[in-house]
Amino acid sequence: MKKITTLVVIFALLGIAAIVFTIGSRSLTPEAQSNETAKFNEPMNVQPGSTIDLPQPVTDGDMSLEEALTLRRSVRSYTEEPLTLSEVSQLLWSAQGITNERGFRTAPSAGATFPLEMFLVVNDVDGLEKGLYHYHPEGHHLEFMREADLAEPLYRASLSQSMILDGGIVLVFGAVFERTTERYGDRGIRYVHNEIGHASQNVHLQAAALDLGTVVIGAYDDDEVEGILQLGDQYNVLYLMPVGKQ
């Protein structure tokens, strides 16, 4: 009798385990995982002025600096695959991310005056609405400025360079010259241009490490581009860098 009772208990436990396993398996089906991913990637419903926290940047990637330097190229053709928020986070951090408690950044700045401001034109990024964003290194987040499809007018203002249309994003390097010239006078103008070079090379190398394509665009109508972006009189747009999947 004891043997029968023991067998009954064992079979009952096995039955319960089977039910639990079945329920757990259903929650991990490819369809369920796909649905969860789709939910995460749905554009956020944000209003102008809203902030969007970015994923924390990776600081110990698999690719060596030497390999990234070897792979760095100007890439002008991109696939239609959207960028991820993690990729956008990493690119922005590479340009102007804060790297220590004193506020120093990934790119050197004359006298730590930090004249550069990064803006983001979103064409196709999972989880972000099309439009214009402002990157804030303090807190590593985006500020949503306005919803707009800016690719077409930027394309025309940039001498019809197709990378503006095809990239998932366009990184916009703006500068407030007064932050540096107040300390260094006219010499500060040179320092700001130097800093743009430092930051844009960081983006090139980060794109190489992420297997993304990018190119620097300097040929555009300044007044038209600044009129399209409407960043404010204090900002001078110095560089555009479209980024897309290869």
C-alpha positions in Angstrom: 0.0 0.0 0.0 2.8 2.3 0.8 4.4 1.6 -2.6 1.1 2.5 -4.3 0.8 5.7 -2.3 4.4 6.7 -3.2 3.8 6.0 -6.9 0.6 8.2 -6.8 2.5 11.0 -5.2 5.4 10.7 -7.7 3.0 10.7 -10.7 1.1 13.7 -9.2 4.3 15.7 -8.9 5.4 14.8 -12.4 2.0 16.0 -13.7 2.3 19.3 -11.9 5.9 19.7 -13.3 4.6 19.0 -16.8 1.9 21.7 -16.5 4.4 24.3 -15.2 6.8 23.4 -18.0 4.1 23.8 -20.6 3.1 27.2 -19.3 6.7 28.3 -19.1 7.3 27.1 -22.6 4.4 29.0 -24.0 5.8 32.2 -22.6 9.1 31.6 -24.4 7.8 30.7 -27.8 9.3 32.7 -30.8 5.9 34.3 -31.3 5.7 35.5 -27.7 9.3 36.8 -27.9 8.6 38.5 -31.1 5.5 40.2 -29.6 7.5 41.4 -26.6 10.3 42.8 -28.8 7.7 44.6 -31.0 6.2 46.2 -27.9 9.6 47.4 -26.8 10.4 48.8 -30.2 7.1 50.7 -30.6 7.8 54.5 -30.9 7.4 56.3 -27.5 4.5 58.7 -27.2 6.5 61.8 -26.2 5.8 65.5 -26.3 8.3 68.3 -27.1 10.5 68.8 -24.1 10.1 65.2 -22.9 13.3 63.3 -22.0 14.2 59.8 -23.1 16.8 57.9 -21.1 19.3 56.1 -23.3 20.8 52.6 -22.6 24.0 52.8 -20.8 27.0 52.8 -23.1 29.3 49.9 -23.4 32.9 50.7 -22.3 34.6 47.3 -22.9 33.6 46.3 -26.4 34.9 43.2 -28.3 36.8 45.1 -31.0 40.2 46.6 -30.4 41.0 50.2 -31.2 43.5 49.0 -33.8 40.9 47.0 -35.6 38.4 49.9 -35.6 41.1 52.1 -37.0 41.7 49.6 -39.8 38.0 49.3 -40.6 37.2 53.0 -40.5 35.9 54.2 -43.9 33.5 56.7 -45.3 30.4 54.7 -46.1 27.7 56.2 -48.3 25.3 53.3 -48.9 23.0 51.9 -46.2 20.4 49.1 -45.9 16.8 49.8 -45.0 17.2 48.1 -41.5 16.5 50.6 -38.7 19.0 51.5 -36.0 18.5 50.4 -32.4 18.3 52.7 -29.5 21.4 51.1 -28.1 23.4 51.9 -31.2 22.2 55.5 -31.1 23.2 55.7 -27.4 26.7 54.4 -28.2 27.2 56.8 -31.1 26.2 59.8 -29.1 28.3 58.8 -26.1 31.3 58.3 -28.4 30.9 61.9 -29.6 30.3 63.7 -26.3 29.7 61.2 -23.5 30.9 62.0 -20.0 33.7 59.7 -18.9 34.6 60.7 -15.3 33.2 62.5 -12.3 34.8 65.8 -13.3 32.6 65.9 -16.4 35.4 65.3 -18.9 34.2 63.8 -22.2 35.2 61.2 -24.8 36.6 64.1 -27.0 39.1 66.7 -25.7 37.9 70.2 -25.3 40.1 73.3 -25.0 39.9 74.4 -21.4 37.0 72.1 -20.8 34.8 74.7 -22.3 32.7 72.1 -24.2 31.3 74.2 -27.0 29.8 71.3 -28.9 26.2 70.3 -28.8 24.9 67.1 -30.4 21.5 67.0 -32.1 19.8 64.0 -33.7 17.6 63.8 -36.7 15.8 60.5 -36.6 14.7 58.9 -39.8 14.3 55.3 -38.7 15.2 54.1 -35.2 13.3 51.4 -33.3 11.5 53.0 -30.4 11.9 56.7 -31.5 9.5 58.9 -33.4 10.8 60.7 -36.5 12.0 64.1 -35.6 14.6 66.2 -33.9 16.3 65.5 -30.6 18.9 67.1 -28.4 21.5 65.0 -26.6 22.3 65.9 -23.0 25.6 64.3 -21.8 24.7 65.0 -18.2 22.3 62.1 -17.5 22.9 60.6 -20.9 19.5 61.2 -22.3 17.7 62.7 -25.3 15.3 65.7 -25.2 12.6 65.5 -27.8 12.5 68.8 -29.6 9.8 68.3 -32.2 8.2 65.7 -34.5 9.1 66.2 -38.1 10.3 64.5 -41.2 13.5 66.5 -41.8 15.3 64.1 -44.2 13.9 65.5 -47.5 14.6 69.2 -46.8 18.0 68.4 -45.3 18.8 66.3 -48.4 18.0 69.2 -50.7 20.0 71.7 -48.5 23.0 69.2 -48.6 23.4 69.2 -52.4 21.1 66.1 -52.8 23.5 63.8 -51.0 21.4 60.6 -50.7 23.0 59.5 -47.4 20.8 62.0 -45.6 17.7 60.2 -46.8 19.0 56.7 -46.4 20.6 56.8 -42.9 18.6 55.8 -39.9 19.8 58.9 -38.2 21.7 62.1 -39.0 24.0 63.3 -36.3 24.2 67.1 -36.2 27.2 68.7 -34.6 26.4 72.2 -33.4 28.7 74.6 -31.6 28.4 77.6 -29.3 31.6 79.4 -30.2 31.2 81.9 -27.3 31.9 79.2 -24.7 35.4 78.9 -26.0 36.1 82.4 -27.4 35.2 84.1 -24.1 38.3 82.4 -22.7 40.6 82.3 -25.7 39.5 85.1 -27.9 39.6 84.6 -31.6 42.0 81.7 -31.1 39.0 79.8 -29.6 37.4 79.6 -33.1 40.3 77.3 -34.1 39.9 75.2 -31.0 36.2 74.6 -31.7 37.0 73.4 -35.2 39.7 71.1 -33.7 37.1 69.7 -31.3 34.7 68.9 -34.1 37.4 66.8 -35.7 38.1 64.9 -32.4 34.4 64.1 -31.9 33.6 63.1 -35.5 36.5 60.7 -35.6 35.2 59.1 -32.4 31.9 58.6 -34.2 33.7 57.1 -37.2 35.5 54.6 -35.0 32.4 53.7 -32.9 30.5 53.1 -36.1 33.2 50.8 -37.3 33.1 48.9 -34.0 29.3 48.5 -34.4 29.5 47.5 -38.1 27.6 50.6 -39.1 28.3 53.0 -41.9 28.8 56.7 -41.7 30.3 59.7 -43.5 31.0 63.3 -42.8 29.0 65.8 -44.8 30.4 69.3 -44.9 28.9 70.4 -48.2 25.6 72.1 -47.5 24.0 75.5 -47.4 24.6 76.8 -43.9 21.6 79.1 -43.8 19.2 76.5 -45.2 20.3 73.8 -42.8 20.1 76.0 -39.8 16.7 77.3 -41.0 15.4 73.7 -41.3 16.7 72.6 -37.9 15.7 75.8 -36.1 18.1 75.2 -33.2 18.5 78.8 -32.2 20.8 81.7 -33.0 23.4 80.5 -30.5 24.2 77.4 -32.4 26.3 77.0 -35.6 25.9 73.8 -37.4 29.4 72.6 -38.4 29.0 68.9 -39.4 26.3 66.4 -40.4 27.0 62.6 -40.1 24.3 60.2 -41.4 24.6 56.7 -40.0 23.0 53.5 -41.2 23.3 49.7 -41.3 25.7 48.3 -43.8 
